[in-house]
Amino acid sequence: MITHHLNDQLLMAYSAGTLPEAFNLVVATHISLCDECRARLASFDAVGGALIEDERPTVEMGSDALSTTMARIKAGGMQARDDRPPRTRDPVLPAPLRAYVGGGVDSINWRPVGGGVKQAILPTSEHASARLLFIPAGAAVPDHGHSGLELTLVLQGAFADSEDRFARGDIEIADEDLHHQPIAEPGLDCICLAATDAPLKFRGLLPRLAQPFLQI
């Protein structure tokens, strides 16, 4: 059961198309797993559509408008947005994420970060960065704070920090006020998708020295 959800600000920004690509990826992946956030997003989409409709000048439609539109959709010229949960062929990576990875978990090009933790940076726009994190069961991520916003979505296993426990589908929203050290639960390695729009603020010397090379 998912207990940690997206807030209204993020869902509205996603609906309006104003989020950086990296945050869009985290939101889309969470929505593919979460019925509650998908329903809330639909309500924001409906409100946004109504506002746009109110601002548009009235234009009479031709008698063939419906048939022309349906023909274009059938031919692939127009694609409707579909926020229903996609059919997942990989037990860990939902469909929105598999497109960035190029396959399932076996396709991830992990690189060591230290302490058994690994990461894989995903290609996104320059305004924010997205990465997959692999945290061995029982291991900890270095103690850190935040210079901006960080979204962390759990895909496998679970982790806990000073705030709460986060399992598959849960998303942690961290800002400048949160300083924490996520620790993966014993039993199952933890895999997360994280997006940040500013460098992390590590407390330890070694993580700070390695930070430029790890692009965190």
Secondary structure as GFF3:
##gff-version 3
##sequence-region A 1 216
A	DSSP	alpha_helix	8	16	.	.	.	ID=ss1
A	DSSP	alpha_helix	21	33	.	.	.	ID=ss2
A	DSSP	alpha_helix	35	55	.	.	.	ID=ss3
A	DSSP	alpha_helix	65	75	.	.	.	ID=ss4
A	DSSP	alpha_helix	95	101	.	.	.	ID=ss5
A	DSSP	three_ten_helix	105	107	.	.	.	ID=ss6
A	DSSP	beta_strand	111	114	.	.	.	ID=ss7
A	DSSP	beta_strand	117	122	.	.	.	ID=ss8
A	DSSP	beta_strand	129	135	.	.	.	ID=ss9
A	DSSP	beta_strand	144	146	.	.	.	ID=ss10
A	DSSP	beta_strand	150	156	.	.	.	ID=ss11
A	DSSP	beta_strand	158	160	.	.	.	ID=ss12
A	DSSP	beta_strand	165	167	.	.	.	ID=ss13
A	DSSP	beta_strand	171	174	.	.	.	ID=ss14
A	DSSP	beta_strand	183	184	.	.	.	ID=ss15
A	DSSP	beta_strand	190	196	.	.	.	ID=ss16
A	DSSP	beta_strand	200	202	.	.	.	ID=ss17
A	DSSP	alpha_helix	205	214	.	.	.	ID=ss18
###
